[in-house]
Amino acid sequence: MTNATKTFAIIFVALAVITAAVEMSSGPAASQAFTSKLVSVDTSQVNKIVIDKPESSSLTLSKSDNTWMVSARGGKQYPASQGTINRVLQQLNSLNVSSVATRDPEKYTRYKVDSTGTKVTLLNGDKQLSSLIIGAPQIESRREFNNYVRRPDDKTVYAVKGFLGPSFSKKLDDWRNKSVWDLKQSDISQINFLYPADSSFSIKRANANKWLSKGDTLAVMPISSILRPLSSLKADGFIDTLSVNNFGREQYAIQLQLKSGEQHRLRLKSSPTDSTNYIGVAQGFPYVFKLNKSTWDRSVLKSRSDLLKK
């Protein structure tokens, strides 16, 4: 055997040993971090989501007859936002692992993947489909965040792409369905603004893009700013300490009349506890809700003179 042959043989053996060592040290657990999905469920089978947050009441989202409800522990159930829940399930199902942070349980608190983290459990009835502890965020750059997560039955802490905090730190109100009504703008034929004293007035649709008030043609832009929030009325929050029946006397009322003859009525008054909000009730909607005062003063609660063409 020549010296060259001996050299090649030694190199070959060394490479074989190194390769075996790498495979043994990485093992299935390390490769699994990049080949397995942390959450993989058929979202159509999920009919219950339990969110346990540290130092806060757990929230339960449950579906019955295709309707989602949300409640705090032992509290009243409220209709939940289907869109918000769909987005959260999709986010969990599409988590991409970027790295393994640790497998040392003594470091769990550092990454907030123990009792200091938020535990999310997906169920079908009483059957657990998946569970994940969402921990601290990891800042990659000014515009890029990762999040530390761990499955309760797995020692490995993973960093996944994206920032999960806003999705799972929501309060009860954030999960609720805030849609009061959703109408087509083109179906609205008349709006009556019932204001204090003698400042009330009405506007009527003349054609697709023309509105009149007492024979005067109204400007397009302010009418557009009124139609957007009124046609798709969404609450900014709720006042559960006050019921619709004891709402009291309103300061402002807005009545929509549709081409079909159907009517919708919104009643508003200033919040007695928060100067930044109006509180309101709407016909057929069972809860007292909040609307941002500056937004509605600027966009909707206009005087007749504000709407006239200059």
C-alpha positions in Angstrom: 0.0 0.0 0.0 1.5 3.4 -1.0 1.6 6.4 1.2 -1.1 8.1 -0.9 -3.4 5.1 -0.5 -2.8 5.0 3.3 -3.6 8.8 3.4 -6.9 8.4 1.6 -7.8 5.4 3.8 -7.2 7.4 6.9 -9.3 10.4 5.6 -12.1 8.0 4.6 -12.2 6.4 8.1 -12.1 9.8 9.8 -15.0 11.1 7.7 -17.0 8.0 8.5 -16.4 8.5 12.2 -17.3 12.2 12.1 -20.5 11.4 10.1 -21.6 8.7 12.6 -20.9 11.0 15.5 -23.0 13.8 14.0 -25.9 11.5 13.4 -25.7 10.1 16.9 -25.5 13.5 18.6 -28.3 15.0 16.6 -30.6 11.9 16.7 -34.2 11.9 15.9 -35.1 14.6 18.4 -33.0 17.2 16.7 -34.1 16.4 13.2 -37.7 16.3 14.4 -37.5 20.0 15.3 -37.2 20.9 11.6 -39.3 18.2 10.0 -42.3 17.9 12.4 -45.1 20.4 12.7 -45.7 21.5 16.3 -49.4 21.7 15.8 -51.2 19.7 13.1 -54.9 19.4 13.5 -58.0 19.2 11.3 -59.5 22.6 12.3 -63.0 21.3 11.5 -62.6 18.9 14.4 -61.7 21.6 16.9 -64.8 22.6 18.9 -63.2 23.8 22.1 -60.1 26.0 22.9 -58.9 26.5 26.4 -56.4 29.4 27.0 -54.7 29.3 30.4 -52.8 32.6 31.0 -50.5 33.2 34.0 -52.1 35.4 36.7 -55.3 35.6 34.8 -58.6 33.7 34.5 -58.5 31.0 31.8 -60.7 31.6 28.7 -62.8 28.9 27.0 -63.9 29.1 23.5 -66.5 26.5 22.6 -68.5 25.7 19.4 -72.0 24.4 19.3 -74.2 24.3 16.2 -71.5 26.1 14.2 -71.6 29.1 16.7 -68.5 29.9 18.8 -68.9 31.3 22.3 -66.3 32.7 24.7 -66.3 32.8 28.5 -64.0 33.4 31.4 -63.7 30.7 34.1 -67.1 30.3 35.6 -68.4 33.3 33.8 -71.2 34.2 31.3 -70.8 33.0 27.7 -70.8 35.6 24.9 -70.8 35.2 21.1 -67.2 35.0 19.8 -65.7 36.2 16.6 -65.5 33.3 14.1 -62.9 35.2 12.0 -60.6 35.7 15.0 -60.8 32.0 16.0 -60.1 30.9 12.4 -57.0 33.1 12.2 -55.7 31.8 15.5 -56.2 28.1 14.4 -54.5 28.8 11.1 -51.6 30.5 12.9 -51.1 27.5 15.2 -51.3 25.1 12.3 -48.7 26.9 10.2 -45.9 27.4 12.9 -42.5 27.1 11.4 -39.6 26.1 13.7 -36.5 28.1 13.2 -34.3 26.6 15.9 -34.1 24.6 19.1 -33.5 26.9 22.1 -32.9 24.3 24.9 -33.9 21.0 26.3 -32.9 21.9 29.8 -36.0 22.1 32.1 -34.1 24.5 34.4 -34.2 27.1 31.6 -38.0 26.9 31.1 -38.7 30.0 33.2 -36.2 32.0 31.2 -38.1 31.2 28.0 -41.5 31.4 29.8 -42.5 28.0 28.7 -43.6 26.6 32.1 -46.3 28.0 34.4 -45.2 31.5 33.4 -46.3 30.9 29.8 -49.7 30.8 28.1 -51.0 27.3 27.6 -53.3 26.7 24.6 -55.2 23.4 24.3 -57.3 22.4 21.3 -60.0 19.8 21.9 -62.8 17.9 20.3 -65.2 17.6 23.2 -63.1 16.1 26.0 -60.5 14.7 23.6 -57.3 16.7 23.4 -56.1 17.2 19.9 -53.0 19.4 20.6 -51.5 21.6 23.3 -48.8 24.2 23.2 -47.2 26.5 25.8 -46.5 29.9 24.3 -43.6 31.7 25.9 -41.5 34.8 25.5 -40.8 36.5 22.2 -37.4 36.5 20.6 -36.4 39.7 18.7 -34.5 38.9 15.5 -34.5 42.4 14.2 -36.6 45.6 14.3 -39.2 44.0 12.0 -38.7 40.3 12.7 -39.9 38.4 15.8 -39.7 34.8 16.8 -41.6 33.1 19.7 -40.4 30.5 22.2 -42.9 27.6 22.5 -43.0 24.1 24.0 -45.3 21.2 23.9 -46.2 20.1 27.4 -45.2 16.5 26.7 -41.8 17.5 25.1 -38.7 18.8 26.9 -37.6 20.7 23.8 -38.1 24.5 23.7 -38.4 25.7 20.1 -38.1 29.1 18.5 -40.9 29.6 15.9 -41.3 32.3 13.3 -43.7 35.1 14.2 -45.0 36.8 17.3 -47.8 34.9 19.0 -48.3 37.3 21.9 -51.1 39.5 20.4 -53.1 36.4 19.4 -53.1 34.8 22.8 -52.9 37.6 25.3 -56.4 38.8 24.3 -58.9 39.7 27.0 -62.4 38.4 27.0 -63.7 41.4 25.0 -61.1 40.9 22.3 -62.6 37.4 21.5 -66.2 38.6 21.4 -68.1 39.2 18.2 -68.2 43.0 17.8 -70.4 43.1 14.7 -73.6 44.9 15.6 -74.9 44.8 12.0 -73.5 44.5 8.6 -75.5 46.1 5.7 -74.8 46.9 2.1 -74.2 50.6 1.7 -76.2 50.5 -1.6 -79.3 49.3 0.4 -79.4 52.3 2.6 -82.0 54.8 1.2 -82.3 57.3 4.1 -80.6 58.3 7.3 -82.3 60.3 10.0 -80.0 62.1 12.5 -82.0 62.7 15.7 -80.0 65.4 17.6 -80.7 67.6 20.6 -82.9 70.6 20.3 -83.8 71.5 16.7 -80.6 70.2 15.0 -82.1 67.0 13.7 -82.2 66.4 9.9 -82.5 63.6 7.3 -80.6 62.7 4.2 -82.1 60.7 1.3 -80.4 58.8 -1.6 -81.3 60.2 -5.0 -79.3 57.7 -7.0 -76.2 55.5 -6.5 -73.8 58.5 -5.8 -76.2 61.4 -5.0 -77.7 62.3 -1.6 -80.1 65.1 -0.9 -81.3 67.0 2.2 -84.3 69.3 1.9 -83.6 69.5 -1.8 -79.9 70.4 -1.4 -77.2 68.1 -3.0 -74.7 66.9 -0.4 -71.0 66.5 -0.8 -69.7 63.0 -1.6 -66.8 62.7 0.8 -68.6 63.4 4.1 -71.4 61.1 3.0 -68.9 58.3 2.4 -67.3 58.8 5.8 -70.8 58.4 7.4 -71.8 55.3 5.3 -68.7 53.3 6.1 -69.1 52.9 9.9 -72.9 53.0 9.8 -73.3 50.2 7.2 -70.8 47.9 9.0 -71.3 48.8 12.6 -68.7 47.3 15.0 -68.3 47.8 18.7 -65.0 48.9 20.2 -65.8 47.1 23.4 -68.7 46.3 25.8 -70.2 47.6 29.0 -71.5 44.5 30.7 -72.3 46.3 34.0 -75.2 48.1 32.1 -78.1 46.4 30.4 -79.9 47.5 27.3 -83.1 47.9 29.3 -81.6 50.4 31.7 -79.5 52.3 29.2 -81.6 55.4 29.8 -82.1 58.4 27.6 -79.8 58.9 24.6 -78.1 62.1 23.4 -78.1 61.1 19.8 -80.0 58.6 17.7 -79.4 57.6 14.1 -82.0 55.7 12.1 -81.2 53.9 8.9 -83.9 53.0 6.4 -83.3 50.4 3.8 -84.8 50.1 0.3 -86.8 47.1 1.6 -88.4 49.3 4.3 -86.3 47.6 7.0 -85.0 50.0 9.7 -82.1 50.0 12.1 -81.7 52.4 15.0 -78.6 53.3 16.9 -78.8 55.3 20.2 -75.7 57.0 21.7 -74.7 59.0 24.7 -71.4 60.0 26.3 -69.9 57.4 28.6 -70.3 58.5 32.3 -66.9 56.9 33.2 -64.7 57.4 30.1 -64.7 60.7 28.2 -63.0 59.0 25.2 -66.0 56.8 24.4 -69.7 56.9 23.6 -71.8 54.1 24.8 -74.6 52.8 22.6 -77.4 50.3 22.1 -78.8 49.1 18.8 -82.1 47.6 17.9 -81.9 43.8 18.0 -78.4 43.8 19.6 -78.4 42.4 23.2 -75.4 44.3 24.7 -74.4 47.9 25.6 -71.3 48.7 23.6 -68.5 51.3 23.3 -67.6 53.5 20.3 -64.6 55.8 20.0 -65.9 59.3 20.6 -63.3 61.2 18.5 -63.8 58.8 15.5 -67.6 59.2 15.6 -67.5 62.9 16.1 -65.2 63.3 13.2 -66.8 60.8 10.8 -70.5 60.4 11.6 -72.1 62.8 14.0 -72.0 65.8 11.6 -74.3 68.7 11.3 -76.4 69.3 8.1 -74.2 72.2 7.2 -71.1 69.9 7.3 -72.7 67.8 4.5 -73.6 70.6 2.1 -71.5 71.2 -1.0 -69.2 74.2 -0.5 
